[in-house]
Amino acid sequence: MIRRAPVSVDVSDVVADIMTAARPDEPQDPVYSRWWLERPMRPDSIRVLALWESEGRPVAYTEGGHLPWRVEPERFIWMELYALPEVLAGPLLGEVQDGFIEQALEDEPNVLNYQVWEDAEREITSIEKRGFVRDRLSKAWELDLVRHGERLLAEREKGRARMAAEGVTLATLAADQDPDKLPKLLRLINLSQRDIPTTVPIHDETMEETVRWLEAPVLRHDRYWIAREGDDIVGLSYLQYPPQRGNVWTGYTASLPSHRGRGIARAEKMETLGQAVDLGVTRVRTDNDEENAPMLHINEQLGYERIPGVLSFLKRL
């Protein structure tokens, strides 16, 4: 028998441990979990969180949420489930999914967007039995920095030379002294996101969200790279470094639509990868939508190897 329990910042370690047990190859950092549970990215967003207990102990954690329906008129709710291995392998999985769906329906959505690792066959079968249909795949990749490090550092130098010839400067966010850099960064983020292949709408980020994310414990401003041409920020790339445990991931790499085709995004990406090599990181992970052909091509060129990604399943109500 499963019982739903509330989630607060006080149980962040429990949440991180359940997420790690559910996916040992993708450990969850407890420092990041605590930061994420402290408050939402934007004050008006609605979160759907729960711990699920069996025989008095937490065995699963679910998280999801949505923007206010005035901002999200199509009424999508995103959903993710993490559970101990015995739950994922047994009948309690269906009970947790049913309870999670019931909880999500309390907000009267039009579409449930359930996200699951593509190799989680039992969880996928179970959610399909509940009327969910495959939507799209976010392909994931891993790059061996020990094996490819020397070549990546050489490519970083080529990128720097090309950007210098183009009149584009590369620097970290920490080193940039422009007092208006955050509005310019926000403009770049919002313009670049509009081209990402998606079914679920991507809404423009607010300044409050940008500031909140830049405070995340997985981000360091001296490891967040931006490209400038004149007074404009035209590109960015950064990696997420978990402070205690977990894998290093690419957070985001992008350039302004008006500046594409000049190698800016690639040069920025090489700065982040080269910096990771310099720091002694042994591997880096990234993900891209299955329809994002340009980034998939870059990943293959750089030597990334495929690992399980995340499938999105939809249930329209």
Beta strands, then each sheet from edge to edge (+ up, - down):
strand 1: 3-5
strand 2: 46-54
strand 3: 57-66
strand 4: 76-83
strand 5: 111-117
strand 6: 133-144
strand 7: 169-172
strand 8: 224-229
strand 9: 232-240
strand 10: 249-255
strand 11: 283-289
strand 12: 305-316
sheet 1: 1+ 2- 3+ 4- 5- 12+ 6- 11+
sheet 2: 7+ 8- 9+ 10-
end
